[in-house]
């Protein structure tokens, strides 16, 4: 572990990896990572590298279609990663060592023409199916209308949830309340664990494009302020529940999009608590840096900057735009993965 990463972890941050690529998992374990997450873009990149051609050929030979092959490969990669973090999960009694598994993003594809009720029912079905037999797997459900409506039943069924694609306090509160209602229907709260993934850098990309009247000091700070406020809300809600396990935020979308920003901008701004799920290149940059991290998660921006942001940023418009983009960014990689499997099928069959 490098000095920079050690200082980050010593602030109280749990370092997670936004990848299940085997080599990246091994490297980040050595750097002190205590969890990981997966998504179709990650799986697609791994498959595109050619390392799973033998497995694809074997799966095709069993008669599986492209979709089934894609999910079998996803299961293999996520399960292998779970095994690598299993000791951490046991040693922390379930407070770390988790690997997140994303449910089918195509459920939100408008082209399917599904109703929210149909989507919700499918989230519940798939969530229980993919969670079964995996003690350190979190099921990722997006904070869409259909996703939020599935949370209570999934939590009641004992599924450990990572509610993802959260951009606003309203989404977070709706998700948290649904999960907590479901948890209270369980016979025991001993192993109840939930996390809420707050997306950060995408907010700053949005404000650069849509809120040009923000001052230079406020521009690029909106995602950080939003995350810190939701973090405090999460702290306040759970502090009197006396639960054995921590109910945490995941600071997600922590890779910087502005080339003038240091790669660790969001890592540094939110150091000190809960979980940071960072892209491999972000953890790589932090590891190579000489930054000494200190606790900043509860250090708020100046009041005048907060007031400016509250006055000039239309939160509802931001939510609507980012959710539309976010769903598209979920759907597109899954379709790309299926296309990649089809291409591999053609290459391996020789026609």
Beta strands, then each sheet from edge to edge (+ up, - down):
strand 1: 14-17
strand 2: 35-37
strand 3: 98-102
strand 4: 137-142
strand 5: 161-166
strand 6: 194-199
strand 7: 248-252
strand 8: 275-278
sheet 1: 1+ 8+ 7+ 6+ 5+ 4+ 3+ 2+
end
